[in-house]
Amino acid sequence: MRFDLLQVVAWLLGLWTIVTGAVALARAGFEDLALFTPVVEVAGAPLTPLLAALSLLLGILLLVLATGEVDDRTLRIIGVICAIAGAVWLVEPGAFQPYLATETEHGTRALIVGGALVAASFVPPLSIRRPGIGR
């Protein structure tokens, strides 16, 4: 039996980003296919349809990479990219405001997601042998 912390972290983060992205897209609607408006609030954070779609794609990517044989190198790279985006949003939250409705809390969340992925990617998987199996 094998327990991989990276797989669990990537699954949880992937599910969370899929849910928040899907809820934001559902709230924004699809009438005029605008990317930057309306701005809707999900889980205390404002999202534009573009940011919601990016969250949805990130969640799907995390689930795909965490399924089966875990690709720790790619998940680590995604974690670093998320952390870099979080740092940029913390330093300059208004730079992407018109397009993504980013605020400093987006930066904090992206840093947490990136840090969790990077930290979990360095934890080796735990293999557990059950008694009587595989002798």
C-alpha positions as CSV (number, residue, x, y, z in Angstrom):
1,M,0.0,0.0,0.0
2,R,1.3,3.4,-0.8
3,F,0.5,6.8,0.7
4,D,1.7,9.9,-1.2
5,L,1.2,13.2,0.5
6,L,1.7,15.1,-2.8
7,Q,-1.2,13.2,-4.4
8,V,-3.5,14.0,-1.5
9,V,-2.5,17.7,-1.5
10,A,-2.9,18.0,-5.3
11,W,-6.3,16.3,-5.2
12,L,-7.6,18.5,-2.4
13,L,-6.3,21.7,-4.0
14,G,-7.5,20.6,-7.4
15,L,-11.0,19.9,-6.1
16,W,-11.1,23.2,-4.3
17,T,-10.0,25.2,-7.3
18,I,-12.5,23.4,-9.6
19,V,-15.4,24.1,-7.2
20,T,-14.5,27.8,-6.8
21,G,-14.0,28.2,-10.5
22,A,-17.2,26.4,-11.4
23,V,-19.3,28.3,-8.8
24,A,-17.8,31.6,-10.1
25,L,-18.6,30.8,-13.7
26,A,-22.1,29.7,-12.7
27,R,-22.7,33.0,-10.9
28,A,-21.2,35.1,-13.7
29,G,-23.4,33.5,-16.3
30,F,-22.8,33.0,-20.0
31,E,-25.0,35.6,-21.6
32,D,-22.5,37.8,-23.3
33,L,-19.3,35.8,-23.0
34,A,-17.4,38.7,-21.3
35,L,-14.1,37.7,-19.8
36,F,-13.6,40.6,-17.3
37,T,-17.2,41.3,-16.1
38,P,-19.1,40.6,-14.0
39,V,-17.0,40.3,-10.9
40,V,-18.5,37.7,-8.5
41,E,-17.5,36.8,-5.0
42,V,-16.8,33.1,-4.1
43,A,-15.4,32.0,-0.8
44,G,-14.7,35.6,0.1
45,A,-12.7,36.5,-3.0
46,P,-13.8,38.3,-6.1
47,L,-13.4,36.5,-9.4
48,T,-13.8,37.6,-13.0
49,P,-14.9,34.9,-15.5
50,L,-11.3,34.8,-16.8
51,L,-9.9,34.1,-13.3
52,A,-12.7,31.6,-12.7
53,A,-11.8,29.7,-16.0
54,L,-8.1,29.8,-15.1
55,S,-9.0,28.3,-11.6
56,L,-11.0,25.6,-13.3
57,L,-8.2,24.7,-15.6
58,L,-5.7,24.7,-12.8
59,G,-7.9,22.4,-10.8
60,I,-8.3,20.0,-13.7
61,L,-4.6,20.0,-14.3
62,L,-3.9,19.3,-10.7
63,L,-6.3,16.3,-10.7
64,V,-4.8,14.9,-13.9
65,L,-1.3,15.2,-12.6
66,A,-2.2,13.6,-9.2
67,T,-4.0,10.6,-10.7
68,G,-2.1,7.4,-11.2
69,E,1.6,7.8,-11.0
70,V,2.2,11.2,-9.5
71,D,4.3,13.6,-11.5
72,D,6.1,15.3,-8.7
73,R,8.4,17.4,-10.8
74,T,5.5,19.0,-12.8
75,L,3.5,19.6,-9.7
76,R,6.5,21.2,-8.1
77,I,6.9,23.5,-11.1
78,I,3.1,24.4,-10.9
79,G,3.6,25.1,-7.2
80,V,6.5,27.5,-7.9
81,I,4.5,29.3,-10.7
82,C,1.5,29.7,-8.2
83,A,3.9,31.0,-5.6
84,I,5.4,33.5,-8.0
85,A,1.9,34.7,-9.1
86,G,1.0,35.0,-5.4
87,A,4.1,37.1,-4.7
88,V,3.3,39.4,-7.7
89,W,-0.3,39.8,-6.5
90,L,0.9,40.6,-3.0
91,V,3.4,43.2,-4.1
92,E,1.2,44.7,-6.9
93,P,-2.5,43.6,-6.5
94,G,-3.8,46.4,-8.7
95,A,-1.7,45.4,-11.8
96,F,-4.2,42.7,-12.8
97,Q,-7.3,44.3,-11.2
98,P,-9.2,45.2,-14.5
99,Y,-8.7,41.6,-15.9
100,L,-8.7,39.3,-12.9
101,A,-10.1,41.4,-10.0
102,T,-7.1,40.4,-8.0
103,E,-6.6,41.6,-4.5
104,T,-3.9,40.9,-1.8
105,E,-5.9,37.9,-0.6
106,H,-5.5,36.3,-4.0
107,G,-1.8,36.6,-3.5
108,T,-2.0,34.9,-0.1
109,R,-4.1,32.1,-1.5
110,A,-1.8,31.5,-4.4
111,L,1.2,31.5,-2.1
112,I,-0.5,28.9,0.1
113,V,-1.4,26.7,-2.9
114,G,2.1,27.0,-4.3
115,G,3.8,26.5,-1.0
116,A,1.7,23.4,-0.2
117,L,2.5,21.8,-3.6
118,V,6.2,22.5,-3.4
119,A,6.5,21.3,0.3
120,A,4.5,18.2,-0.4
121,S,6.5,17.4,-3.5
122,F,9.6,16.9,-1.4
123,V,8.0,14.4,1.0
124,P,8.8,10.9,-0.2
125,P,5.8,8.5,-0.6
126,L,5.2,6.2,2.4
127,S,5.0,2.5,1.5
128,I,3.2,0.2,3.9
129,R,3.5,-3.5,3.7
130,R,0.7,-5.5,5.2
131,P,1.5,-8.7,7.1
132,G,1.1,-11.9,5.1
133,I,1.1,-10.2,1.7
134,G,4.0,-10.3,-0.7
135,R,6.1,-12.9,1.1
